[in-house]
Amino acid sequence: MGTWTYPLPWQACPWPGQPSRRPIHNKSPSLTLTARSGCGTVGVMSVIELAPLSDRLDDEEVKSLGRLLEQAGAKLPAMDDHTTHTFAKRLSEEAMTEFIDRLDAHDVGADIYLPLEFDGPLNAGDYRVGSAYALQETLEEMKEELAIEDDDLEDEDEDEEEGSEEIDEGSVIEAQMRNIWQLVTDACSESIEKSIPLHLRV
């Protein structure tokens, strides 16, 4: 427990009588830094999830995004502001970054995807906002790039059993990207179906 140095907070109050109830001691720099550090630790994880825009944008940024969407021929609909569904977390940052780089190569790389059709991505605050429909089309194209087949998972299991020692770092990243592709594909479909924004966090 910290100790106060005289004069006490309420003794410094210009009006005598009832002591001040303001939590002046909570303004300690050490407490503020601890809170920020805790939030920063959570943000480091690579995550794929469905969540409301308010998770990352403030009210003014949402309004600005709405205006940009109108200029792009779309309208920001009323969406569930409470539902959050995490598809995966603690994913490989290296694999996720490489995956988003490939989305960038198709001009659909973004931090948030809306279940709307529009040309993007658009900038809202510090984030890029894209169309989940455009993402869905690009994911289908990337299926060939990543050599993903219907029996791909079975083949990978067999390969691991036959020669796990021969797997290099590049092969590991490729395998992780195929897993991310499947997770993002599932999340994108549900985003469109349930009209909830899709977030990719790195």
Helices and strands as residue ranges (DSSP letters): G 9-12, G 24-27, H 29-43, E 46-50, G 53-55, H 59-71, E 85-91, H 93-105, E 112-114, E 122-124, E 127-131, H 132-145, H 152-163, G 164-166, H 169-194, E 198-201
